[in-house]
Amino acid sequence: GDGGSDDGPAERVESVALPGFEALADAGSSDPVPAVAAGLAAAERWAEAWVVCRAVGGDGVDVAAAAGVDAEALADRGVTAGGPWVDAMTDGAPAATDGRQETEGRPALAVPAAHEGVVHGALCVVAAGEGRIDETERRALVALGRCLGRAITADRWRELLHSDAVTEVEFHATDDGAFLARASDRLDCRIEVASTVDVDDDASRAYLSVDGARPQDVAVVVEDTPGVSDFRVIETREDGCSASVRLADGSLVRGLIDHGATVRDASAADGRVRVVADFPEGTNVRPVADGLRDRFADVRLASKESVARSPRTESSLRDGVADRFTDRQWAALSAAYHGGYFDWPRGSTAEEVADAMGV
């Protein structure tokens, strides 16, 4: 076959990609990047496997892991200076090569290691023989690249969950095309983003708290802003409102979450959007900033610092939650919980819980 074997498509997929998937599944809590590279290099089809990511300075790439070849040897061959692997990261699509010095003249393929539109790097394989890499092999490796991208994101979230210290970053955006910046400037108001939720592959819904502007005025700005629609008022207050909007191109908040961050604050005032987020300590933030600029215009990294986390016990967390409720609210929550309202299927309806409380 074109892949250098007479096996059928299923057998070729098993021989070229299954070791990578198995390595990813067996990686557990360890770094998935070197595990996948080692798994692929163990397959007879590939002489080398390596993963590259954007260099800190933005020019060229860094070798994050390599198997079947040393990272130093790859640098000597010119891999870090650029190649199809850079195209795979930039375009988010596989890039094949043949006859290049960096791959010693052998067929090679680079696929993006990406998840939810965030490209963490590129997974590259170099064939052991001269047979070209066929479409079946390409599709299998693209799927492996997506799984690796998801694993990298999950690994960052896990690190963030257990870190005693974090890298705190602050991003600013003042682009007039950004809805939050435009609305806060035109209406002289303050907008806080309470949450964002993915609604489909490209869009998200942002839940907002607006202070200093009427809902009808916010609706006018929504109508004037491309990519923003479906404005819904949740609650009207004397000095503002709670509402939600659909963002066709996603949001800066969602972009940071997809990069593995925890967003702690997101707001807009005087035409400027400010987002503060935490990454695992030691995270290379520059590729994150570059990726955000690819998706959203005029995003600027305003600050970055290492911050120690204050330990919080379970009891203090419980006390903090309880202090936010009145006695009556706490009683209602307890009645609902013990009455099975939060079970699936529900043991009681809201009306039954209310009747039990005499309200």
C-alpha positions in Angstrom: 0.0 0.0 0.0 0.9 3.7 -0.1 1.9 3.5 3.6 4.6 0.9 2.8 2.4 -2.1 3.8 -0.1 -4.4 2.2 -2.3 -4.3 5.3 -5.8 -2.8 5.1 -6.9 0.5 6.5 -7.7 -0.9 10.0 -4.4 -2.7 10.2 -2.5 0.4 9.2 -4.3 2.5 11.7 -3.4 -0.1 14.4 0.2 -0.2 13.4 0.8 3.5 13.0 -1.3 5.2 15.6 -2.5 2.7 18.2 0.9 2.8 20.1 0.4 6.5 20.5 -3.2 6.2 21.8 -2.1 3.4 24.2 0.8 5.6 25.5 -1.7 8.4 26.0 -4.1 6.2 27.9 -1.2 4.7 30.1 0.4 8.1 30.8 -1.9 8.6 33.9 -0.8 11.5 35.9 2.5 11.9 34.0 3.3 14.2 31.2 1.4 13.0 28.1 3.7 14.7 25.6 6.8 12.4 25.9 4.6 9.4 26.4 2.9 9.8 23.0 6.2 10.5 21.3 7.8 7.4 22.8 4.7 5.3 21.9 4.8 6.3 18.2 8.6 5.8 17.9 8.1 2.3 19.1 6.0 1.5 16.0 7.8 0.0 13.1 6.3 2.6 10.7 8.0 5.5 12.3 11.7 6.2 12.8 11.2 9.3 14.8 8.4 11.1 16.7 8.6 14.5 18.3 6.4 17.3 19.7 7.2 21.0 19.2 5.7 24.1 20.6 6.1 27.8 19.9 9.4 29.2 21.2 9.3 31.7 24.0 10.5 34.5 21.8 8.0 33.8 19.1 10.5 32.8 16.4 10.8 29.2 15.5 9.9 26.3 17.8 11.1 24.5 20.9 11.3 20.7 21.0 9.0 19.6 23.9 9.7 15.9 23.6 11.4 13.5 21.1 11.8 9.8 20.6 14.0 7.9 18.2 16.2 11.0 18.0 17.7 13.5 20.4 16.3 17.0 20.7 19.9 18.3 20.1 20.1 16.4 16.9 16.8 17.9 15.7 18.1 21.4 16.5 21.3 20.6 14.5 19.1 19.6 11.5 17.2 22.9 11.6 13.9 21.7 13.0 13.7 24.5 15.6 14.2 27.1 12.9 10.9 26.3 11.2 9.2 23.9 8.8 5.8 22.3 8.1 5.3 21.8 11.8 5.0 25.6 12.2 2.4 25.5 9.4 0.5 22.9 11.3 0.4 25.1 14.4 -0.5 28.3 12.5 -3.1 26.8 10.2 -4.5 24.1 12.6 -4.2 21.5 9.8 -1.8 18.6 9.0 1.2 19.4 6.9 3.3 16.8 5.1 6.8 17.0 3.8 9.2 14.8 1.8 12.9 15.2 1.0 13.6 18.0 3.5 16.9 18.2 5.3 15.2 18.5 8.7 13.7 15.0 8.2 16.8 13.6 6.4 14.8 13.1 3.2 12.2 10.8 4.6 8.4 11.4 4.4 7.1 13.2 7.5 3.8 14.5 8.8 3.0 17.2 11.4 -0.4 17.4 12.9 -1.7 20.1 15.4 -2.0 19.1 19.0 -5.1 21.2 19.6 -8.2 21.3 21.8 -11.2 23.6 21.5 -9.4 25.9 19.0 -6.3 26.1 21.2 -3.2 24.8 19.5 -0.6 23.7 22.0 1.9 22.6 19.5 2.5 20.0 16.7 3.0 16.3 16.8 5.5 15.2 14.1 6.3 11.7 12.8 9.1 10.7 10.4 8.6 7.5 8.3 11.1 4.6 8.7 10.8 3.8 5.0 10.3 5.6 1.8 6.6 4.9 1.4 4.5 8.1 1.5 2.1 8.7 4.3 -1.4 7.9 3.0 -4.8 9.4 3.9 -5.7 6.6 6.4 -2.5 7.2 8.3 -3.0 10.9 8.2 -6.5 10.7 9.6 -5.4 8.5 12.4 -2.6 10.9 13.4 -4.9 13.9 13.2 -7.2 12.1 15.7 -4.2 11.4 17.9 -3.2 15.0 17.8 -6.7 16.1 18.9 -6.5 13.6 21.8 -3.0 14.9 22.8 -4.3 18.5 22.7 -7.1 17.5 25.1 -4.7 15.7 27.4 -2.4 18.7 27.5 -5.3 20.9 28.5 -6.5 18.4 31.2 -2.9 18.2 32.5 -2.8 22.0 32.9 -6.1 22.0 34.8 -4.8 19.1 37.1 -1.6 21.0 37.8 -3.6 24.2 38.5 -5.8 22.3 40.9 -2.9 20.9 43.0 -0.4 23.8 42.8 0.7 25.6 45.9 1.6 28.6 43.7 0.2 29.9 40.4 1.2 32.2 37.6 -1.2 35.1 37.7 -1.7 36.9 34.4 -3.6 40.0 33.4 -4.8 40.7 29.9 -6.2 43.9 28.5 -8.2 44.6 25.3 -9.4 48.0 24.0 -10.4 47.1 20.5 -13.6 49.0 19.6 -14.8 45.8 17.8 -14.9 44.0 21.2 -18.5 44.1 22.6 -17.5 44.6 26.2 -15.1 47.4 25.4 -17.5 49.1 23.1 -20.5 48.9 25.5 -18.6 50.2 28.5 -17.3 53.1 26.5 -20.5 54.2 24.8 -22.7 53.7 27.9 -20.2 54.8 30.5 -20.9 51.7 32.5 -19.2 48.8 34.2 -19.7 45.3 33.0 -18.6 42.1 34.8 -18.6 38.7 33.2 -20.1 36.2 35.7 -19.6 33.2 33.4 -19.2 32.0 29.9 -20.7 28.7 28.5 -20.0 27.1 25.1 -23.2 26.8 23.1 -21.7 25.2 19.9 -18.3 24.7 18.2 -17.6 28.4 17.7 -20.0 30.4 19.9 -20.4 31.0 23.6 -22.9 32.7 25.8 -21.7 35.3 28.2 -23.6 36.1 31.4 -23.1 39.7 32.4 -23.8 42.0 35.3 -24.1 45.6 34.1 -23.9 48.6 36.4 -24.8 52.1 35.2 -26.8 51.3 32.0 -30.4 50.4 31.2 -31.1 47.0 29.4 -32.5 48.8 26.4 -29.3 50.8 25.9 -27.2 47.6 26.1 -29.5 46.0 23.6 -28.7 48.9 21.1 -25.0 48.2 21.4 -25.6 44.5 20.9 -27.4 45.3 17.6 -24.5 47.5 16.4 -21.8 44.9 17.2 -21.1 42.2 14.6 -20.9 38.7 16.0 -23.0 39.5 19.1 -26.7 38.6 19.3 -29.6 37.1 21.2 -29.5 39.7 24.1 -31.6 38.3 27.0 -32.4 40.2 30.2 -32.3 38.1 33.3 -33.0 40.7 36.0 -33.5 44.5 35.9 -32.2 46.6 38.7 -32.5 50.3 39.5 -28.9 51.0 38.3 -28.4 48.2 35.8 -29.2 44.7 34.9 -28.1 41.0 34.7 -28.2 39.7 31.1 -26.7 37.3 28.6 -25.5 37.6 25.0 -24.4 35.1 22.4 -20.8 35.7 21.1 -20.3 34.1 17.7 -16.5 34.2 17.9 -16.2 33.0 21.5 -14.7 35.2 24.2 -11.4 36.1 25.7 -12.5 34.5 28.9 -13.4 31.2 27.2 -10.1 31.4 25.3 -8.1 31.5 28.5 -10.1 28.6 30.0 -9.4 26.5 26.9 -5.7 27.2 27.4 -6.0 25.6 30.9 -6.5 28.7 33.0 -8.8 29.6 35.8 -10.3 33.0 35.2 -10.7 34.9 38.5 -11.9 38.3 37.2 -13.3 39.6 33.9 -14.7 43.1 33.6 -15.0 46.1 31.3 -15.0 49.9 32.1 -14.0 53.0 30.2 -13.6 51.1 27.0 -11.1 48.6 28.3 -11.5 44.9 29.0 -9.5 43.4 31.9 -9.2 39.7 32.5 -7.2 38.2 35.4 -6.4 34.4 35.3 -4.3 31.8 36.9 -2.0 29.3 35.2 0.1 26.5 36.8 3.3 27.9 38.1 6.0 27.9 35.4 3.6 28.0 32.5 5.1 29.6 29.3 2.6 32.4 28.9 4.0 33.9 25.6 2.4 31.1 23.4 -0.9 31.6 25.2 -0.8 35.4 24.5 0.1 34.7 20.8 -2.7 32.3 20.5 -5.2 34.7 22.0 -4.0 37.5 19.6 -4.7 35.1 16.7 -8.3 34.8 17.8 -9.0 38.3 19.3 -7.7 41.6 18.1 -5.7 44.0 20.3 -5.2 41.6 23.3 -2.2 42.6 25.4 -0.5 40.8 28.2 -0.4 43.5 30.9 1.3 41.6 33.7 2.5 38.3 34.9 3.7 37.2 38.4 4.0 34.2 40.6 1.6 34.2 43.4 1.5 31.8 46.4 -1.9 30.2 47.2 -3.4 30.5 50.6 -4.4 27.1 51.9 -8.1 26.8 52.6 -9.6 24.0 54.7 -12.8 22.3 54.0 -14.3 23.7 57.2 -13.5 27.2 56.3 -15.0 26.7 52.8 -18.2 25.4 54.4 -18.3 28.3 56.9 -17.7 30.8 54.1 -20.7 29.4 52.1 -23.0 29.3 55.1 -22.2 32.9 56.0 -23.6 34.0 52.6 -27.1 32.7 53.4 -29.8 34.0 55.7 -31.3 31.5 58.1 -34.4 31.1 56.0 -32.3 30.5 52.8 -30.2 27.9 54.5 -33.3 26.2 55.7 -34.7 26.2 52.2 -31.5 24.7 50.8 -31.4 22.0 53.5 -35.0 21.1 52.9 -34.4 20.8 49.2 -31.3 18.7 49.6 -32.8 16.3 52.2 -36.1 16.2 50.3 -34.3 14.8 47.2 -34.7 17.9 45.0 -31.1 17.6 43.7 -31.3 13.8 43.1 -31.7 12.4 39.6 -34.5 11.6 39.1 -35.8 14.2 41.6 -37.3 12.9 44.8 -39.3 16.1 45.3 -40.5 19.0 43.1 -39.9 22.6 44.0 -43.6 22.9 44.9 -43.4 19.9 47.2 -40.4 21.4 49.0 -42.2 24.7 49.4 -45.3 23.0 50.8 -43.2 21.1 53.3 -41.8 24.5 54.5 -45.2 26.1 54.6 -44.3 28.7 51.9 
